[in-house]
Amino acid sequence: MVQVLHRTPQQPKRSFGQEILGTMQQAANKYEQYQNSKLPSAKEKEIMLTHELQGKNQLALEAEKLRGKKELLGEKQNFIKEALNKATSENENLPFENQTNKGFKPENLSDEDIIEAEALGFKGLREAKNAAVKKIEGKEKENRRQFESDRAYHTKTSEPILKAAEDQLREAPIRKALISQQRRDISSGNTEGLIPFLVDKLGLEAYRNPESARFKSASKERFVESLHTLGSAGARPNQFIEQQLVAAQPTLGRSEEANQSVLDLEEFINDLKEKRAQIELELAEKDYEKFGYPKNDIGRRADKLMKDYAEERQDKMAYDIRSRHENKMSDSDLVNDIVFGNIPEDTPITERTANILLIKNNHDKAKARTEAKRLGFRIGK
């Protein structure tokens, strides 16, 4: 029996291209296996997820802490801003002498502000406030000591001046009444009572003895001295007044015009005293408002303010004396006195004299004014 042998079928031989593709497929499969070997397992994934969540929670916690810090910082900044504004505005409302520096002042912080600051973590504000308050109190005490020293120094001079000014104003109505009474007596023909009035009532001893040399120049000297003492050291005495007082002195006590001239002088002096007293008291009031006491230069300041008034009052006195003199003259006598008389320097031009000169110059005001100056009359401003 013939044994039949079966041949194993041979695999068909792959081409070169198929070999290349197979090799590449194997390489890809191995790379995929390698990559899969790197992926975490389920357990590893769970662990990784846990770590990731913990990291995110930590970041959120840090963010929350940072937000809290920012809010606290904002509160602190707001507190500082409010405290600064409050302390600064309160400082600006203080008197200038109490504002040693501009800006924040710890002494202006309230206890509530300090408690709130300490709660926010600020330290040392209470100590700063106490130190500032102590410094201010020391400065105030020194200022008060200096003020009292200055006040004592100035009032030593100013108080007697103000006391005399108050007495002067209080007595002024009495003096005016006495002079008015003397004028009425003189107008009624009683001229003899003037000298006793000057000596006994006014205390003017220079008028006691009409035969003395002192008596002859008493009124003139009294006029000049009073003008310089009460009016102003720079005020110039009116020469017409001086001349009239000297001329009136010999007939004082007998002549109505002479007596009236001396009373003009007394009124002039009294008016200067009264005006000066008013000025001194007004200056003192301003000093009290500004310094807290009247300064010791109050007399010198009053002297400067008296000059204009003294000159105006001189002009009025001169006009009164000249008017009284002219009123006793007829028109013809006055014309002769104006045209041919010797007009003393500073003689005021009265309304009556001005009208005469205006008529004489055919109502030409410029010519009348020029002639008045040529004759020696004092023309007002």
Secondary structure per residue as TSV (DSSP state, phi and psi in degrees):
chain	resnum	aa	ss	phi	psi
A	1	M	-	360.0	133.1
A	2	V	-	-90.6	124.1
A	3	Q	-	-78.5	128.0
A	4	V	-	-97.6	121.2
A	5	L	-	-93.2	131.3
A	6	H	-	-95.2	131.9
A	7	R	-	-90.9	131.7
A	8	T	-	-70.4	126.8
A	9	P	-	-69.4	133.6
A	10	Q	-	-83.0	139.6
A	11	Q	-	-67.0	139.6
A	12	P	-	-66.1	141.7
A	13	K	-	-73.6	128.3
A	14	R	-	-80.0	150.5
A	15	S	-	-78.1	170.8
A	16	F	H	-62.1	-38.6
A	17	G	H	-66.3	-39.0
A	18	Q	H	-65.3	-36.3
A	19	E	H	-61.1	-43.0
A	20	I	H	-63.7	-45.2
A	21	L	H	-63.9	-38.5
A	22	G	H	-64.9	-41.6
A	23	T	H	-63.3	-41.7
A	24	M	H	-66.7	-36.2
A	25	Q	H	-65.2	-42.6
A	26	Q	H	-61.7	-41.8
A	27	A	H	-63.5	-40.2
A	28	A	H	-64.9	-40.6
A	29	N	H	-64.1	-40.6
A	30	K	H	-66.6	-38.6
A	31	Y	H	-64.8	-38.5
A	32	E	H	-65.5	-41.3
A	33	Q	H	-62.0	-38.5
A	34	Y	H	-65.3	-43.2
A	35	Q	H	-65.4	-40.9
A	36	N	H	-65.4	-29.3
A	37	S	H	-69.6	-22.4
A	38	K	H	-83.6	-22.1
A	39	L	S	-66.2	140.9
A	40	P	-	-70.8	155.5
A	41	S	-	-79.5	175.4
A	42	A	H	-60.2	-38.9
A	43	K	H	-66.5	-43.2
A	44	E	H	-63.8	-39.0
A	45	K	H	-62.2	-39.7
A	46	E	H	-63.8	-42.8
A	47	I	H	-64.1	-43.4
A	48	M	H	-63.4	-41.1
A	49	L	H	-63.4	-38.8
A	50	T	H	-62.8	-44.8
A	51	H	H	-62.9	-39.7
A	52	E	H	-63.8	-42.8
A	53	L	H	-64.5	-39.9
A	54	Q	H	-63.4	-39.5
A	55	G	H	-63.3	-42.8
A	56	K	H	-65.8	-39.5
A	57	N	H	-63.7	-37.9
A	58	Q	H	-65.4	-42.0
A	59	L	H	-63.8	-41.8
A	60	A	H	-63.7	-39.6
A	61	L	H	-64.2	-43.6
A	62	E	H	-63.6	-40.0
A	63	A	H	-63.5	-39.7
A	64	E	H	-66.0	-40.8
A	65	K	H	-62.8	-42.7
A	66	L	H	-63.6	-40.6
A	67	R	H	-62.8	-40.2
A	68	G	H	-64.1	-40.2
A	69	K	H	-64.8	-40.1
A	70	K	H	-64.0	-41.2
A	71	E	H	-64.2	-41.8
A	72	L	H	-64.6	-41.0
A	73	L	H	-62.4	-40.3
A	74	G	H	-62.2	-42.0
A	75	E	H	-61.5	-43.2
A	76	K	H	-64.0	-43.1
A	77	Q	H	-63.8	-41.9
A	78	N	H	-63.0	-41.1
A	79	F	H	-63.2	-45.7
A	80	I	H	-60.5	-43.6
A	81	K	H	-61.9	-46.4
A	82	E	H	-65.1	-42.2
A	83	A	H	-64.7	-41.7
A	84	L	H	-63.9	-45.1
A	85	N	H	-61.1	-43.9
A	86	K	H	-65.7	-48.1
A	87	A	H	-65.9	-37.5
A	88	T	H	-69.8	-44.4
A	89	S	H	-65.8	-38.1
A	90	E	H	-65.7	-35.9
A	91	N	H	-66.1	-38.4
A	92	E	H	-68.7	-23.4
A	93	N	T	-82.8	-9.3
A	94	L	S	-77.1	158.1
A	95	P	-	-56.8	150.6
A	96	F	G	-56.1	-39.5
A	97	E	G	-66.2	-19.2
A	98	N	G	-91.4	-4.5
A	99	Q	-	-97.9	85.6
A	100	T	S	-72.1	-34.9
A	101	N	S	-142.1	153.6
A	102	K	S	-88.0	160.2
A	103	G	S	103.3	-156.1
A	104	F	-	-66.8	135.1
A	105	K	-	-124.9	111.3
A	106	P	G	-62.5	-26.6
A	107	E	G	-67.4	-15.3
A	108	N	G	-90.7	-5.0
A	109	L	-	-71.0	138.1
A	110	S	-	-84.1	164.5
A	111	D	H	-61.7	-35.8
A	112	E	H	-62.0	-40.7
A	113	D	H	-61.6	-43.7
A	114	I	H	-66.4	-42.3
A	115	I	H	-61.0	-43.7
A	116	E	H	-64.9	-39.3
A	117	A	H	-63.9	-43.3
A	118	E	H	-64.1	-34.6
A	119	A	H	-66.2	-29.2
A	120	L	T	-87.7	-0.3
A	121	G	T	103.0	-0.4
A	122	F	-	-77.7	134.8
A	123	K	-	-122.9	151.8
A	124	G	S	91.5	-4.7
A	125	L	H	-67.5	-39.3
A	126	R	H	-64.1	-42.1
A	127	E	H	-64.5	-39.3
A	128	A	H	-64.5	-41.4
A	129	K	H	-64.5	-46.4
A	130	N	H	-60.2	-40.5
A	131	A	H	-66.3	-40.9
A	132	A	H	-66.4	-42.5
A	133	V	H	-63.0	-42.1
A	134	K	H	-62.7	-40.0
A	135	K	H	-64.9	-43.4
A	136	I	H	-64.1	-43.7
A	137	E	H	-61.4	-38.3
A	138	G	H	-66.3	-39.6
A	139	K	H	-66.4	-41.9
A	140	E	H	-63.0	-39.3
A	141	K	H	-65.0	-40.9
A	142	E	H	-66.6	-41.5
A	143	N	H	-62.1	-40.2
A	144	R	H	-65.6	-41.0
A	145	R	H	-62.6	-42.9
A	146	Q	H	-66.6	-39.1
A	147	F	H	-61.8	-46.5
A	148	E	H	-65.3	-35.0
A	149	S	H	-67.1	-45.3
A	150	D	H	-64.4	-40.6
A	151	R	H	-62.8	-43.8
A	152	A	H	-63.5	-39.2
A	153	Y	H	-64.9	-46.4
A	154	H	H	-75.4	-42.8
A	155	T	H	-70.3	-17.9
A	156	K	H	-59.9	-32.6
A	157	T	H	-94.7	-41.9
A	158	S	H	-76.4	-31.7
A	159	E	H	-60.8	-46.7
A	160	P	H	-60.9	-35.7
A	161	I	H	-63.8	-43.9
A	162	L	H	-71.8	-34.0
A	163	K	H	-63.3	-43.7
A	164	A	H	-65.1	-36.9
A	165	A	H	-64.8	-42.1
A	166	E	H	-64.5	-42.0
A	167	D	H	-62.8	-39.8
A	168	Q	H	-61.9	-46.5
A	169	L	H	-68.0	-34.3
A	170	R	H	-68.4	-35.7
A	171	E	H	-90.6	-10.3
A	172	A	H	-56.6	-45.8
A	173	P	H	-60.6	-34.3
A	174	I	H	-66.5	-45.4
A	175	R	H	-63.1	-39.9
A	176	K	H	-63.7	-40.2
A	177	A	H	-65.2	-39.4
A	178	L	H	-65.3	-41.9
A	179	I	H	-67.4	-40.0
A	180	S	H	-60.7	-39.5
A	181	Q	H	-64.6	-41.2
A	182	Q	H	-63.2	-39.0
A	183	R	H	-64.5	-40.0
A	184	R	H	-64.8	-40.8
A	185	D	H	-63.7	-43.2
A	186	I	H	-64.6	-42.1
A	187	S	H	-63.6	-28.0
A	188	S	T	-85.3	-0.5
A	189	G	T	105.4	-5.5
A	190	N	-	-88.2	92.0
A	191	T	-	-98.9	-15.2
A	192	E	T	-74.6	-18.3
A	193	G	T	-81.4	-3.8
A	194	L	H	-68.0	-48.4
A	195	I	H	-62.2	-45.8
A	196	P	H	-58.3	-35.0
A	197	F	I	-64.3	-45.5
A	198	L	I	-64.3	-39.1
A	199	V	I	-80.7	-51.4
A	200	D	I	-82.8	-40.5
A	201	K	I	-84.1	-41.8
A	202	L	T	-98.7	-10.0
A	203	G	-	72.2	29.1
A	204	L	-	-94.4	89.9
A	205	E	G	-64.6	-21.9
A	206	A	G	-64.2	-19.1
A	207	Y	G	-94.7	1.1
A	208	R	S	-68.4	-44.1
A	209	N	-	-112.6	102.4
A	210	P	T	-61.9	-15.4
A	211	E	T	-88.7	-11.5
A	212	S	S	-78.6	154.3
A	213	A	H	-65.3	-31.9
A	214	R	H	-62.8	-36.8
A	215	F	H	-64.8	-37.6
A	216	K	H	-63.6	-29.9
A	217	S	T	-115.6	13.1
A	218	A	H	-59.6	-46.8
A	219	S	H	-68.6	-43.7
A	220	K	H	-61.9	-48.2
A	221	E	H	-63.1	-37.9
A	222	R	H	-65.4	-39.1
A	223	F	H	-63.5	-51.6
A	224	V	H	-65.2	-44.4
A	225	E	H	-62.7	-44.0
A	226	S	H	-65.8	-38.9
A	227	L	I	-61.8	-43.2
A	228	H	I	-73.9	-35.6
A	229	T	I	-77.9	-44.4
A	230	L	I	-96.1	-37.2
A	231	G	I	-79.4	-72.8
A	232	S	-	-175.7	143.8
A	233	A	T	-62.4	-23.7
A	234	G	T	-92.4	-1.4
A	235	A	-	-75.4	135.4
A	236	R	-	-94.1	127.7
A	237	P	-	-63.4	139.2
A	238	N	-	-73.5	121.1
A	239	Q	H	-70.2	-28.8
A	240	F	H	-64.1	-43.1
A	241	I	H	-62.9	-45.9
A	242	E	H	-56.5	-46.0
A	243	Q	H	-63.3	-39.1
A	244	Q	H	-70.3	-37.2
A	245	L	H	-68.3	-40.1
A	246	V	H	-64.3	-41.8
A	247	A	H	-66.7	-32.6
A	248	A	H	-79.6	-20.5
A	249	Q	G	-60.1	-43.7
A	250	P	G	-63.3	-29.9
A	251	T	G	-101.4	12.6
A	252	L	T	-62.8	132.4
A	253	G	T	93.4	-9.7
A	254	R	T	-124.7	-33.2
A	255	S	-	-100.5	131.9
A	256	E	H	-63.3	-44.8
A	257	E	H	-63.1	-41.2
A	258	A	H	-63.5	-43.8
A	259	N	H	-62.9	-42.8
A	260	Q	H	-64.1	-35.0
A	261	S	H	-63.9	-41.0
A	262	V	H	-67.4	-37.1
A	263	L	H	-67.4	-33.6
A	264	D	H	-57.4	-42.5
A	265	L	H	-62.6	-44.6
A	266	E	H	-63.8	-39.7
A	267	E	H	-64.4	-41.4
A	268	F	H	-58.7	-48.1
A	269	I	H	-63.8	-43.8
A	270	N	H	-63.6	-38.9
A	271	D	H	-66.0	-38.9
A	272	L	H	-62.4	-44.3
A	273	K	H	-61.3	-43.8
A	274	E	H	-66.1	-43.9
A	275	K	H	-63.9	-42.9
A	276	R	H	-64.7	-40.4
A	277	A	H	-61.5	-41.9
A	278	Q	H	-61.7	-44.7
A	279	I	H	-63.8	-44.1
A	280	E	H	-62.4	-42.0
A	281	L	H	-69.2	-35.0
A	282	E	H	-67.1	-41.6
A	283	L	H	-62.8	-40.1
A	284	A	H	-63.2	-40.6
A	285	E	H	-63.2	-41.3
A	286	K	H	-65.7	-38.2
A	287	D	H	-63.7	-40.9
A	288	Y	H	-59.8	-41.6
A	289	E	H	-67.9	-36.9
A	290	K	H	-89.5	-41.8
A	291	F	T	-113.4	-22.1
A	292	G	S	95.3	0.7
A	293	Y	S	-164.1	155.7
A	294	P	-	-78.1	130.6
A	295	K	-	-76.6	159.9
A	296	N	T	-78.7	-4.8
A	297	D	T	-97.2	18.2
A	298	I	H	-61.8	-33.3
A	299	G	H	-66.9	-42.1
A	300	R	H	-67.7	-38.0
A	301	R	H	-67.4	-38.8
A	302	A	H	-65.3	-37.1
A	303	D	H	-58.9	-42.2
A	304	K	H	-66.2	-36.7
A	305	L	H	-78.2	-13.4
A	306	M	H	-86.8	-17.2
A	307	K	H	-58.5	-51.4
A	308	D	H	-61.6	-42.8
A	309	Y	H	-64.7	-41.5
A	310	A	H	-61.1	-40.9
A	311	E	H	-68.7	-40.7
A	312	E	H	-63.3	-40.4
A	313	R	H	-70.5	-32.7
A	314	Q	H	-61.0	-44.8
A	315	D	H	-60.0	-40.3
A	316	K	H	-65.8	-43.3
A	317	M	H	-62.5	-43.8
A	318	A	H	-62.5	-41.2
A	319	Y	H	-64.0	-41.2
A	320	D	H	-63.5	-43.1
A	321	I	H	-65.0	-44.8
A	322	R	H	-66.3	-41.1
A	323	S	H	-62.3	-41.9
A	324	R	H	-63.6	-39.0
A	325	H	H	-65.2	-44.5
A	326	E	H	-69.2	-32.0
A	327	N	H	-64.4	-20.3
A	328	K	T	-89.9	1.9
A	329	M	S	-110.9	148.8
A	330	S	-	-77.3	170.5
A	331	D	H	-62.4	-43.9
A	332	S	H	-64.8	-41.4
A	333	D	H	-64.6	-38.8
A	334	L	H	-67.2	-39.6
A	335	V	H	-61.5	-45.4
A	336	N	H	-62.3	-39.8
A	337	D	H	-65.2	-36.7
A	338	I	H	-72.6	-48.5
A	339	V	H	-79.5	-39.9
A	340	F	H	-110.5	-10.5
A	341	G	S	-76.1	168.0
A	342	N	-	-96.2	99.6
A	343	I	-	-80.5	117.1
A	344	P	-	-63.4	151.6
A	345	E	T	-60.3	144.7
A	346	D	T	74.0	10.7
A	347	T	E	-66.5	123.0
A	348	P	E	-73.1	147.5
A	349	I	-	-92.0	120.0
A	350	T	-	-83.7	169.2
A	351	E	H	-62.9	-37.7
A	352	R	H	-65.0	-44.7
A	353	T	H	-64.8	-41.1
A	354	A	H	-60.8	-39.6
A	355	N	H	-66.6	-38.8
A	356	I	H	-62.8	-45.4
A	357	L	H	-67.7	-32.9
A	358	L	H	-66.6	-42.5
A	359	I	H	-64.8	-42.6
A	360	K	H	-61.2	-30.4
A	361	N	T	-104.6	29.5
A	362	N	T	53.4	40.1
A	363	H	T	61.8	23.5
A	364	D	-	-88.7	106.1
A	365	K	H	-63.2	-38.4
A	366	A	H	-65.4	-43.5
A	367	K	H	-67.3	-40.8
A	368	A	H	-62.1	-39.4
A	369	R	H	-67.1	-42.0
A	370	T	H	-63.0	-42.4
A	371	E	H	-66.5	-38.0
A	372	A	H	-60.7	-42.1
A	373	K	H	-65.7	-40.6
A	374	R	H	-63.8	-35.4
A	375	L	H	-74.9	-17.7
A	376	G	T	112.1	3.0
A	377	F	E	-73.0	149.6
A	378	R	E	-91.2	119.3
A	379	I	-	-95.2	132.9
A	380	G	-	-67.2	169.3
A	381	K	-	-68.6	360.0
